[in-house]
Amino acid sequence: MLTVFLERPRFVLSRVQLLDLTSGRAAQVFDRTIDNQVSRLRRKIEADPAKPVLIATVWGGGYSLAADVKDLP
């Protein structure tokens, strides 16, 4: 999932898009898989997962990596 965000910085990705890009399967009506994965990822990379800065929730839209990404030479 981190790779998906790094390849699309500042782009809002819906839960359906994230599920498709990370596992290649269709979302179910009440599928919370992506929310759980984002929560786990935030615990690993955020200084305070309760107040995320790097992975933003876009209400009604999905999630977005709220940081610029640079390629290393």
C-alpha positions, 0 to 999 in steps of 0.5 A, a space after each residue: 500500500 505504501 508503494 501505491 501512495 508513493 507512486 501517486 503523491 497528493 492524489 486522492 485514491 478511493 477505497 475501491 481504487 486502493 483495493 484494486 491497486 493493492 490486491 486486485 480484487 473487487 470491493 464488497 459493500 461493507 469492505 473495511 480492508 483498506 481502512 484497516 490497512 491504512 490504520 496499520 500503515 499509519 501506526 508504522 509511519 506517523 509520529 502520532 497515528 491519531 493525528 495523521 500528517 502523511 496519509 490524509 483522509 479525504 472525507 467522501 473521497 478516500 485517502 491521499 499521501 500528503 507529502 511530496 515524493 522525490 526520486 533519488 539519483 
